Amino acid sequence: MLLGKKRKLGRKIDEMNVGEKLEITETIHDKDLLLYLGLTDDNNPLYIQHDYASLTPFKKPVVPQIMLTGFITSAVSKYLPGPGSSILKQTISFPKPVYHYATIVLKFEITNVDSEKHLVTVIVKGYDEDETLVIDGELEVCPPYAPRSITSRTFDNF
């Protein structure tokens, strides 16, 4: 657990450059789906019932799109820019479904660094095993701020 422990912050705005890339791979396991569905109390039959899903155009259960979004936000929080960052805006589409047991490759790229607004624009593309585009998005991310010294305002009250 991280309670009471300092955690290293991610990269600051002045340490980031247009063109930087990150690639991560995620595989969807039953345990991940069950944890997500249990935590959210989401019982959509399209996500878990094979007999229902087989009667739809999807033909088999799909992974909830918001769960896929969780992989994206996790990558931002862990790697690009990293701990201390926050997603302020996101536009994400899911052109094709992702099915259970799929392995997806998420490719991130920084397309804009705005130091004045303290904002980084990141595009993300997700591909399945067949290299089909399954996620297409753009994020506006606030990188971590450099912490101020605890004594930086000591004499403000005098």
C-alpha positions as CSV (number, residue, x, y, z in Angstrom):
1,M,0.0,0.0,0.0
2,L,1.1,3.5,-0.7
3,L,-0.4,5.2,2.4
4,G,2.1,7.5,4.0
5,K,4.7,6.8,1.3
6,K,5.8,9.3,-1.3
7,R,5.4,8.2,-4.9
8,K,7.5,9.5,-7.6
9,L,5.6,11.9,-9.9
10,G,5.3,11.5,-13.7
11,R,7.0,13.8,-16.1
12,K,6.4,17.5,-16.0
13,I,5.2,19.6,-18.9
14,D,8.7,20.8,-19.8
15,E,9.9,17.2,-20.0
16,M,7.5,16.2,-22.7
17,N,7.8,16.5,-26.5
18,V,5.5,16.1,-29.5
19,G,6.1,12.8,-31.2
20,E,6.7,10.8,-28.0
21,K,5.1,7.3,-28.2
22,L,4.0,4.6,-25.9
23,E,2.8,1.1,-26.7
24,I,1.2,-1.3,-24.2
25,T,-0.5,-4.7,-24.6
26,E,-3.5,-5.8,-22.6
27,T,-5.2,-9.2,-22.6
28,I,-8.8,-9.5,-21.4
29,H,-9.1,-12.4,-18.9
30,D,-12.3,-13.7,-17.2
31,K,-11.1,-12.5,-13.8
32,D,-10.7,-8.9,-15.2
33,L,-14.3,-9.0,-16.6
34,L,-15.8,-10.4,-13.5
35,L,-14.0,-7.9,-11.3
36,Y,-15.1,-5.0,-13.4
37,L,-18.7,-6.2,-13.7
38,G,-18.8,-6.9,-9.9
39,L,-17.5,-3.5,-9.0
40,T,-19.8,-1.6,-11.3
41,D,-22.8,-3.9,-10.7
42,D,-23.2,-4.0,-14.5
43,N,-25.2,-7.0,-15.6
44,N,-25.7,-6.2,-19.3
45,P,-26.3,-9.6,-20.9
46,L,-24.2,-8.5,-23.9
47,Y,-21.1,-8.7,-21.7
48,I,-21.6,-12.1,-20.0
49,Q,-24.4,-14.2,-21.5
50,H,-23.2,-16.3,-24.5
51,D,-26.8,-17.4,-25.4
52,Y,-28.0,-13.8,-25.6
53,A,-24.9,-12.4,-27.4
54,S,-25.1,-15.2,-30.0
55,L,-28.5,-13.8,-31.1
56,T,-27.1,-10.3,-31.7
57,P,-24.9,-9.0,-34.6
58,F,-21.9,-9.3,-32.2
59,K,-22.4,-13.2,-32.1
60,K,-20.5,-13.5,-28.8
61,P,-20.0,-11.4,-25.6
62,V,-18.1,-8.2,-25.8
63,V,-15.9,-6.4,-23.4
64,P,-17.5,-3.3,-21.9
65,Q,-16.2,-0.1,-23.6
66,I,-15.7,1.7,-20.3
67,M,-13.4,-1.2,-19.2
68,L,-11.3,-0.5,-22.3
69,T,-11.3,3.1,-21.4
70,G,-9.9,2.1,-18.0
71,F,-6.8,0.6,-19.7
72,I,-6.3,4.0,-21.4
73,T,-6.6,6.0,-18.2
74,S,-4.3,3.5,-16.4
75,A,-1.6,4.0,-19.0
76,V,-1.9,7.8,-18.6
77,S,-1.6,7.5,-14.8
78,K,1.3,5.1,-14.9
79,Y,3.4,6.1,-17.9
80,L,2.4,9.0,-20.1
81,P,2.9,11.4,-18.4
82,G,2.6,9.3,-15.3
83,P,1.6,9.6,-11.6
84,G,0.1,13.0,-10.7
85,S,-1.5,13.5,-14.2
86,S,-5.1,14.0,-14.9
87,I,-7.3,13.5,-18.0
88,L,-9.3,16.7,-18.5
89,K,-11.1,15.7,-21.7
90,Q,-11.4,12.6,-23.8
91,T,-13.0,11.7,-27.1
92,I,-13.0,7.9,-27.7
93,S,-14.8,5.8,-30.3
94,F,-15.0,2.0,-30.6
95,P,-15.3,1.2,-34.3
96,K,-15.2,-2.6,-33.7
97,P,-16.1,-4.7,-30.7
98,V,-13.5,-6.3,-28.5
99,Y,-14.3,-9.8,-27.4
100,H,-13.5,-11.8,-24.3
101,Y,-9.9,-13.2,-24.3
102,A,-8.7,-10.6,-26.8
103,T,-5.3,-9.1,-26.7
104,I,-5.3,-5.4,-27.6
105,V,-2.3,-3.2,-28.4
106,L,-2.8,0.4,-27.3
107,K,-0.6,3.0,-29.1
108,F,-0.3,6.4,-27.6
109,E,1.4,9.5,-29.2
110,I,1.8,13.0,-27.9
111,T,0.6,15.4,-30.7
112,N,0.7,18.7,-28.8
113,V,2.4,20.2,-25.8
114,D,0.9,23.5,-24.6
115,S,3.1,24.9,-21.7
116,E,0.9,28.0,-21.2
117,K,-2.3,25.9,-20.6
118,H,-0.3,23.1,-18.9
119,L,-1.9,20.7,-21.3
120,V,-0.7,17.7,-23.4
121,T,-2.8,16.2,-26.3
122,V,-2.4,12.5,-26.7
123,I,-3.9,10.3,-29.4
124,V,-4.6,6.7,-28.7
125,K,-5.3,3.9,-31.2
126,G,-6.2,0.3,-30.1
127,Y,-5.8,-2.7,-32.3
128,D,-6.9,-6.3,-31.8
129,E,-4.9,-9.5,-32.8
130,D,-6.0,-9.0,-36.4
131,E,-4.6,-5.5,-36.4
132,T,-8.1,-4.1,-36.7
133,L,-8.7,-0.7,-35.2
134,V,-11.0,-1.2,-32.2
135,I,-10.2,2.1,-30.2
136,D,-9.7,5.5,-31.6
137,G,-9.3,8.5,-29.3
138,E,-7.8,11.8,-28.3
139,L,-7.1,12.9,-24.7
140,E,-6.3,16.3,-23.2
141,V,-4.0,15.5,-20.2
142,C,-2.8,17.8,-17.4
143,P,0.7,16.5,-16.5
144,P,1.7,16.6,-12.9
145,Y,2.7,19.9,-11.4
146,A,6.0,20.2,-9.6
147,P,5.2,20.3,-5.9
148,R,5.8,23.5,-4.1
149,S,8.1,23.5,-1.1
150,I,6.2,23.2,2.2
151,T,7.9,26.4,3.4
152,S,7.3,28.3,0.2
153,R,4.5,30.3,1.8
154,T,5.7,30.3,5.4
155,F,5.8,34.0,5.8
156,D,2.6,34.9,4.0
157,N,0.8,35.5,7.4
158,F,3.4,38.0,8.7
